[in-house]
């Protein structure tokens, strides 16, 4: 009845991929900052 169009599904998938990539980048940046802090602090 109310099937979503493939264009909408593709757009949602692209948005979810972008959100996941952003989250992974933030996690990687956090780990990098933590590593720098542990390297600088005695």
Secondary structure, DSSP 8 states (H G I E B T S, - for coil): -----HHHHHHHHHHHHHHHHHHHHHHHHHHHHHHHHHHH--
